Amino acid sequence: MKLPFFKKKITGEVTEKIFETPSIEAKDIIAPASIAVTPDNLKLGKRYAKAFFIFSYPRYLSTSWFAPIINLSTPMDISFHIHPVETGLILKQLRKRVTEVQAELMERGEKGLIRDPALETAFHDLEGLRDRLQTAQERMFKFGLYLTIYGNELKEIKDTENTLRSILESRLIYIKPALYQQKEGFNTTAPYGLDQLMVHTPMSTLPFSSTFPFVSFDLSSNEGILYGINLHNNSLVLFDRFSLENANFTIFAKSGSGKSYAVKLEILRSLMLGIDVIVVDPENEYQFLAETAGGAFFNMSLASQSHINPFDLPTPREDERSEDVLRSNVINLVSLLR
């Protein structure tokens, strides 16, 4: 019988792993030197961060009420988390609530009590919302709005917090810091698409549309993808270059100004509209983008497994004949070999 614990231990590999130098990755370069989490703020290296959430809204929201916050010169991260709610479930809850309010109004009327304006207003609001949901004029959402502000000192954080409170409370909108949840609040406002705070307010389409921060009567187009913001009137620049007679365009800018970023952003937004994109990439700069978006990357070289076959015949379209496709490819090959 062999006993495994009498085997000679191999320590050479373990010793090499202990003294092996770990490789430096991109996350090691961009990560802060330290992260300190306190109940009411985060310290990322030498800078402070503090996360907030909006928990109360007034009965009416005016258009562009959020624009003063976005136009602040203070660095901050803002995150909208929108969760659609099934209309049938909301209608059942509204029916129950309308019944309760109507019963209370009838009871007050039978007792001869004076009218309650707040109760009557709530009844009319509930009935109006039911009608709009029933006719599919509106939808219901669970909406969470979160902010993370940054500063070099705690006093700077406090001043920014006072500015936010004064702007929002003048519109009867109230915020709270994410106490003991600063890490979750920071992750919620980061571009991860994660709602870790889960502080939601039920909101229908009409008041929800007022949170859209770009308010202008001028739009460059009603179709296409978003290219940026018009600095003159704060409107969105929407453009569909495939609607023109010639859809070609060229980007000129100095080195490091963001040409590649702009092209990659346009590719992602074009994919959302169902546009097929083919990139000739001699520097393998778009490989990660292609793999992330679910595309295909072909490495064309003498040593690679992917090759272009010039003798390959394409599948004829519905309006083409097979002999015409063959004739066209023969002509192309003859011109290529010449």
PyMOL commands that set and color helices and strands:
alter all, ss='L'
color gray80, all
select helices_A, chain A and resi 4-6+12-18+26-30+67-70+87-110+117-134+154-169+182-189+205-209+241-243+259-272+287-292+322-337
alter helices_A, ss='H'
color red, helices_A
select strands_A, chain A and resi 35-37+42-44+47-56+76-85+140-151+174-177+201-204+225-229+236-239
alter strands_A, ss='S'
color yellow, strands_A
deselect
rebuild
show_as cartoon
